Amino acid sequence: MRNPLAPEWLSVPVGTTNDPSLDPEIWPRNLKRGTYARITLAGTPVTELAIKYSTPLYLYDQDFLLQQATDVKRIFEEAAAKIGTTAHIYYAGKAFLSAQFVRWMVELGLSVDVCSAGELAVALAAGVDPSSIGLHGNNKSEYEIRKAISAGIGVIVIDSEPELHLVARIAAELGRHQQVRLRINTGVHAHTHEYLATAREDQKFGVAMSDAETLVDKIAGYESLDFLGMHAHIGSQIYAPEGFQESANRLLDIHARLLKKYDVPELNLGGGFGVKYVESDTPIPLEEMAAGIMNAVAKRCEELGIKPPALAFEPGRAITAQAGVALYTVGTIKDVEVQLDNGTAIRRYVAIDGGMSDNLRPALYGANYSVIANARTGDAGYVLSRVVGKHCESGDIVVHDCYLPADIAEGDILTIASTGAYCVSLSSNYNYLERPATVAVGAKEETVLLTRETEEDLLRRDGGING
């Protein structure tokens, strides 16, 4: 019988988990579920990885990750070529960043988008050519701007008029000609969570479209600045191209007017392409997304009598999310009776050894995930469950709704899908938990991207201990 507490979209698993099939749009290509539901990543049992690196543990399917990055770059380049222009891909480092990770992205021909001095420091320490780095942010400090320009950064995205003058002054002081983009708030309301929508009028990012031409005139008035073009980012987890198309149309109208006065070589349409986390998610294939955007650009440019500009995009989640999984060890299990209008129902709470300190997305956005249990076949049936963390917050939920094998037990390993974006990046030491290790697993090697923190690491910052 279906549990009345379960959301309508959630299916009760059919049969047992000896069925090795996993949704190929949710799980990494090289994560497999074999005999007796034992799970492996690139041929290595997840139990071995959990013992070796401890849990919580974030893993990347290395070969799949690199293929994802390659495919994203190819898809947009091919789509752009069909309308007579080019596409340049920046990997959005906020999704996940480490030195080796960013080296892989650059080796595959992607540039890197950073949002702070810290992210810039990682990219530079990784040996990334500064000219292939872009700097974002709505409140860049003078230190960050000076560091970026001194390093020879490729482009800075201007987010406000005060920042425009600050970048111009610092570039002049350093004797540099700094390439810049101007971030425009297009007002497009992408279909996404309120906190993920970044082009609504009443929010912190960008400048109004009505101010765009005046600010470009001011940029052009500075000898220390070179204007590349406009930039927009309409949100994240966007499943259809219509929002991008409308944003592009609005920007191209301004672009056409600017061309009458200036050379404007490019247009950056941002990122935010959605991925599938649970069975009810319905993102369109990235090929369709890219084609939809490019066709809209070509149509609008034809109407305006201009050539399509060079285009830039900044995907992060689309590259990293599906390639990542998280491992947790099960602890306390509680069955909670919930009172309903017509009776009661049971929800099982399965507590794990991590939580909102390593995955804040469920608490921040109400995000949900898919989860499987290692070496539990489902022969005992399934129970509606909620996977929760160990933090002192009732909202410390990692998987809101799922069906787990009824015989799930303390010490079992849970594997949670599509955790490759915005989990480790948003992690904290809440309740003084150590942040987990992040490891890329390939067919022939394991690469530690970030080591697990220790209690000594946490105590090192305490002035009452270390003076």
Helices and strands as residue ranges (DSSP letters): E 31-33, G 35-37, E 39-41, E 44-45, H 46-53, E 57-61, H 62-81, E 87-92, H 99-107, E 111-114, H 117-125, G 130-132, E 133-135, H 142-151, E 155-158, H 161-173, E 178-185, G 194-196, E 207-208, G 209-211, H 212-220, E 225-231, H 242-259, E 266-268, H 286-304, E 310-313, H 317-320, E 324-340, E 343-352, H 361-365, E 371-373, E 382-388, E 397-405, E 413-416, G 430-432, E 437-441, E 446-450, H 455-460, H 463-466
